[in-house]
Amino acid sequence: MKKSLFTFIGVVILVSCQSPTQTNGRVVTTLFPQYSIARFLLNDIAEVDFLLESGQASHDFEPTPSDVVSLNQASVVFFSSEQLEPWIHNIENTARGQLVDLSYDITLLEGHDHEEENANEDDHDHGEFDPHYWIDPANALVMLSTISSKLIEVFPEEEPLLISRTNVLEEAFGEVVDMYESLLSTEEEFDVVFAGHNVFGYLEIYGIHVNTPYGGFTDDVLPTAESITDFITIMETLKTTILYVTSTDNQAVIDALVNTNESIETEELFSMEAVPSPLDIANITYQEMLQLNYEALAKSL
């Protein structure tokens, strides 16, 4: 379902009254997918900064004073959505460059109503749409188009090189999309079990139903004892021995699930918001993470 009016920013280009020539030629990104894309496209053209530290949760992130300085001085800031990064409005009037909402051309999936599941989650409510759209490799192509177009606008003298690099990434992401679509040709649909919070909803597009004991999208939502019991029943019903995890999942929850069946094996998925330790941000790309997720999911076929 297409987003409603809350996306009024659109590929909102919020420019202050200051001239773009007063920026420092740097680009700032809020999540790893857009950082990876911008880093590849710009390479030796301009510096690209990534706000999240290794393993840091995007839902709880608030820019530090030094982050605000970096954001204000950048030529362009690529952010995932005002839904996930509401703090973006705090720099609308001080940013010298352009603020680009990468969710504008994305068809967001409807989320789940989880307000009753955690009364303390008001500060982290992400509304009625699932903000984790980068999980779907098809959306990588949409983000690439937006990022490339904006960088050509900011660095017009580098247009031929940016177009060439964009074409390379288009081919790489297209190959990953083909991989995911092959899952549909193998099985009409299948279920997997995941020990983390609700971040992989966009896999439904490829017929992959991700079952999780967590009710909400954010890291601060904890599963109840009842939801864990129900989840164990789901695993028994599916007769699966694969439990998908991420490096930031609650270990107590993982242990509770693993201890119910000694034959359970864990497989890692990447939420891709940040780069989990011990991976090196310089030696991994967004498309590689998408491919690693595909390879892990294919084991459940």
C-alpha positions as CSV (number, residue, x, y, z in Angstrom):
1,M,0.0,0.0,0.0
2,K,1.4,3.5,-0.9
3,K,2.2,5.7,2.0
4,S,-0.3,8.4,3.1
5,L,0.1,12.0,3.9
6,F,2.7,11.5,6.6
7,T,5.3,11.4,3.7
8,F,4.5,14.9,2.7
9,I,8.3,15.6,2.8
10,G,8.6,13.3,-0.2
11,V,12.0,13.1,-1.7
12,V,11.8,16.2,0.5
13,I,14.6,18.5,-0.4
14,L,14.7,20.8,2.5
15,V,17.1,23.6,1.7
16,S,17.9,26.5,4.1
17,C,18.4,30.0,2.8
18,Q,22.1,29.4,2.7
19,S,23.7,28.7,-0.6
20,P,24.7,25.1,-1.5
21,T,28.2,26.4,-2.3
22,Q,28.7,26.9,1.4
23,T,28.6,23.1,2.0
24,N,31.8,21.1,2.3
25,G,31.2,18.5,-0.5
26,R,30.6,15.7,2.0
27,V,27.6,13.4,2.0
28,V,26.0,12.0,5.2
29,T,23.9,8.8,5.4
30,T,21.8,7.5,8.2
31,L,21.7,3.7,7.5
32,F,24.1,1.3,6.0
33,P,22.2,0.6,2.7
34,Q,22.4,4.2,1.5
35,Y,25.9,4.5,2.9
36,S,27.0,1.5,0.8
37,I,25.4,2.8,-2.3
38,A,26.7,6.4,-1.9
39,R,30.2,5.1,-1.0
40,F,30.4,3.1,-4.2
41,L,29.1,5.9,-6.4
42,L,31.3,8.6,-4.9
43,N,34.4,6.6,-4.1
44,D,37.2,9.1,-4.8
45,I,34.8,12.0,-5.6
46,A,33.6,13.0,-2.2
47,E,33.6,11.8,1.4
48,V,30.7,9.8,2.7
49,D,29.8,9.7,6.4
50,F,27.7,7.0,8.2
51,L,26.0,8.1,11.4
52,L,25.4,4.7,13.1
53,E,28.2,3.0,14.9
54,S,28.8,-0.8,14.6
55,G,25.8,-2.7,16.0
56,Q,23.9,0.5,17.0
57,A,20.1,0.4,16.8
58,S,18.6,2.9,14.4
59,H,15.3,3.1,16.3
60,D,16.9,4.7,19.3
61,F,19.4,6.9,17.5
62,E,19.6,10.6,18.2
63,P,22.4,12.6,16.6
64,T,25.1,13.9,18.9
65,P,26.2,17.6,18.8
66,S,29.1,16.6,16.5
67,D,26.6,14.6,14.3
68,V,24.4,17.7,14.0
69,V,27.4,19.7,12.9
70,S,28.2,17.1,10.3
71,L,24.6,17.0,9.1
72,N,24.3,20.8,8.9
73,Q,27.5,21.1,6.8
74,A,26.9,18.3,4.4
75,S,26.1,18.9,0.7
76,V,23.4,16.2,1.0
77,V,21.9,14.0,3.7
78,F,20.3,10.7,2.7
79,F,17.9,9.5,5.3
80,S,15.6,6.4,5.3
81,S,12.3,8.1,6.3
82,E,10.9,10.7,8.7
83,Q,9.0,7.7,10.2
84,L,12.3,6.1,11.3
85,E,14.3,9.3,11.8
86,P,11.9,11.9,13.1
87,W,14.9,14.0,14.4
88,I,15.5,15.0,10.8
89,H,13.0,17.9,11.3
90,N,15.3,19.4,14.0
91,I,17.8,20.3,11.3
92,E,15.4,21.5,8.6
93,N,16.2,25.2,9.3
94,T,20.0,24.8,9.8
95,A,21.1,22.3,7.1
96,R,23.1,24.0,4.4
97,G,22.7,21.2,2.0
98,Q,19.7,19.0,1.0
99,L,17.8,16.5,3.0
100,V,16.6,13.6,0.9
101,D,14.0,11.1,2.1
102,L,14.7,7.8,0.3
103,S,11.3,6.3,1.2
104,Y,9.4,8.7,-1.0
105,D,9.3,6.5,-4.1
106,I,9.1,3.2,-2.1
107,T,5.8,1.4,-1.7
108,L,5.7,0.8,2.1
109,L,4.0,-2.2,3.6
110,E,1.4,-1.8,6.2
111,G,2.7,-2.4,9.7
112,H,1.1,-4.0,12.7
113,D,-0.8,-2.3,15.4
114,H,1.5,-2.9,18.4
115,E,0.6,0.0,20.7
116,E,-1.2,-2.3,23.1
117,E,1.8,-4.6,23.3
118,N,4.1,-2.1,24.9
119,A,2.6,1.0,26.5
120,N,6.1,2.5,26.9
121,E,6.8,2.5,23.1
122,D,5.1,5.8,22.4
123,D,8.5,7.5,21.8
124,H,9.4,4.9,19.2
125,D,6.1,4.4,17.4
126,H,6.8,4.1,13.7
127,G,3.2,4.5,12.6
128,E,1.1,2.3,10.4
129,F,3.9,1.4,7.9
130,D,6.8,-1.0,8.2
131,P,9.9,1.2,7.8
132,H,12.4,-1.6,7.0
133,Y,12.0,-1.4,3.2
134,W,15.7,-1.9,2.4
135,I,15.2,-5.7,3.2
136,D,13.6,-6.0,-0.2
137,P,16.4,-6.0,-2.9
138,A,13.9,-4.5,-5.4
139,N,13.9,-1.4,-3.2
140,A,17.6,-1.2,-3.5
141,L,17.1,-0.3,-7.1
142,V,14.7,2.5,-6.2
143,M,17.1,3.9,-3.6
144,L,20.0,3.7,-6.1
145,S,18.0,5.7,-8.7
146,T,17.2,8.4,-6.1
147,I,20.8,8.6,-4.7
148,S,22.4,8.6,-8.2
149,S,20.1,11.4,-9.5
150,K,20.7,13.6,-6.5
151,L,24.5,13.1,-6.6
152,I,24.6,14.0,-10.2
153,E,22.7,17.2,-9.3
154,V,25.2,17.9,-6.5
155,F,28.3,16.9,-8.5
156,P,27.3,17.7,-12.1
157,E,30.9,17.6,-13.3
158,E,31.1,13.9,-12.3
159,E,28.0,12.9,-14.2
160,P,29.6,10.4,-16.7
161,L,31.4,8.6,-13.9
162,L,28.4,8.5,-11.6
163,I,26.2,7.1,-14.4
164,S,28.8,4.4,-15.2
165,R,29.0,3.4,-11.5
166,T,25.2,3.5,-11.2
167,N,25.0,1.0,-14.1
168,V,27.4,-1.4,-12.3
169,L,25.2,-1.3,-9.2
170,E,22.0,-1.7,-11.2
171,E,23.4,-4.9,-12.6
172,A,24.5,-6.2,-9.2
173,F,21.2,-5.4,-7.5
174,G,19.3,-6.9,-10.4
175,E,21.1,-10.2,-10.0
176,V,20.2,-10.2,-6.3
177,V,16.5,-9.5,-7.2
178,D,16.6,-12.5,-9.5
179,M,17.9,-14.7,-6.7
180,Y,15.1,-13.7,-4.4
181,E,12.5,-14.2,-7.1
182,S,13.9,-17.7,-7.7
183,L,12.6,-18.6,-4.2
184,L,9.1,-18.0,-5.5
185,S,9.7,-20.3,-8.4
186,T,11.0,-23.0,-6.1
187,E,8.2,-22.8,-3.5
188,E,5.0,-20.8,-3.7
189,E,5.6,-19.7,-0.2
190,F,7.3,-21.0,3.0
191,D,7.7,-20.1,6.7
192,V,10.8,-19.4,8.6
193,V,11.3,-18.6,12.3
194,F,13.3,-15.6,13.5
195,A,14.3,-14.9,17.1
196,G,14.5,-11.1,16.6
197,H,12.2,-8.2,16.4
198,N,9.9,-7.7,13.4
199,V,12.3,-6.4,10.7
200,F,11.9,-8.9,7.8
201,G,8.3,-8.2,6.8
202,Y,9.3,-7.2,3.3
203,L,10.3,-10.9,2.6
204,E,6.6,-11.6,2.3
205,I,6.8,-10.1,-1.2
206,Y,8.9,-13.2,-2.1
207,G,6.5,-15.7,-0.4
208,I,8.6,-15.9,2.8
209,H,6.6,-15.7,6.0
210,V,8.8,-14.7,8.9
211,N,7.5,-15.8,12.3
212,T,8.8,-13.9,15.3
213,P,7.9,-13.8,19.0
214,Y,8.3,-10.0,19.0
215,G,5.2,-7.9,18.4
216,G,6.7,-4.6,17.4
217,F,9.3,-3.2,15.0
218,T,11.6,-1.6,17.6
219,D,14.5,-3.1,19.6
220,D,12.9,-2.1,23.0
221,V,9.9,-4.3,22.6
222,L,10.3,-7.6,24.5
223,P,8.4,-10.8,23.8
224,T,6.1,-12.0,26.5
225,A,6.3,-15.5,28.0
226,E,3.1,-16.3,26.1
227,S,4.5,-15.2,22.8
228,I,7.6,-17.3,23.3
229,T,5.4,-20.4,24.1
230,D,3.3,-19.7,21.0
231,F,6.5,-19.4,19.0
232,I,7.8,-22.7,20.2
233,T,4.6,-24.3,19.1
234,I,5.0,-22.7,15.6
235,M,8.5,-24.2,15.4
236,E,7.2,-27.6,16.3
237,T,4.3,-27.3,13.8
238,L,6.6,-26.3,11.0
239,K,9.0,-29.1,12.0
240,T,12.0,-26.8,11.4
241,T,15.4,-27.0,13.0
242,I,16.6,-23.6,11.7
243,L,16.3,-20.6,13.9
244,Y,17.2,-17.3,12.2
245,V,19.0,-14.7,14.4
246,T,20.8,-11.5,14.1
247,S,23.9,-10.4,16.1
248,T,21.9,-8.0,18.2
249,D,19.1,-10.3,19.3
250,N,18.3,-10.9,23.0
251,Q,20.4,-13.9,23.9
252,A,18.0,-15.0,26.6
253,V,15.2,-15.3,24.0
254,I,17.5,-17.3,21.7
255,D,18.5,-19.6,24.5
256,A,14.8,-20.2,25.5
257,L,14.0,-21.2,22.0
258,V,17.1,-23.3,21.4
259,N,16.8,-25.2,24.7
260,T,13.4,-26.6,23.6
261,N,15.0,-28.7,20.9
262,E,18.7,-29.8,20.9
263,S,18.6,-30.2,17.1
264,I,18.0,-26.5,16.5
265,E,20.7,-24.7,14.5
266,T,21.0,-21.0,14.2
267,E,21.5,-19.1,10.9
268,E,22.3,-15.4,10.8
269,L,20.3,-12.8,8.9
270,F,21.3,-9.2,8.5
271,S,18.9,-6.4,9.2
272,M,21.5,-4.1,7.5
273,E,20.6,-1.0,9.4
274,A,24.2,-0.9,10.7
275,V,27.2,-3.3,10.3
276,P,27.3,-5.9,13.1
277,S,30.6,-6.5,14.8
278,P,33.0,-8.1,13.8
279,L,32.2,-7.3,10.2
280,D,34.3,-4.4,8.8
281,I,32.2,-1.7,7.2
282,A,35.0,-1.2,4.7
283,N,34.9,-4.8,3.5
284,I,31.1,-5.5,3.1
285,T,28.5,-4.0,0.8
286,Y,24.7,-3.8,0.9
287,Q,24.4,-6.1,-2.0
288,E,26.6,-8.7,-0.4
289,M,24.4,-8.6,2.8
290,L,21.3,-9.1,0.6
291,Q,23.0,-12.1,-1.0
292,L,24.0,-13.6,2.4
293,N,20.4,-13.3,3.5
294,Y,19.3,-15.1,0.4
295,E,21.7,-17.9,1.0
296,A,20.6,-18.3,4.6
297,L,16.9,-18.3,3.7
298,A,17.4,-20.8,0.9
299,K,18.5,-23.3,3.5
300,S,14.9,-23.5,4.7
301,L,13.6,-24.7,1.3
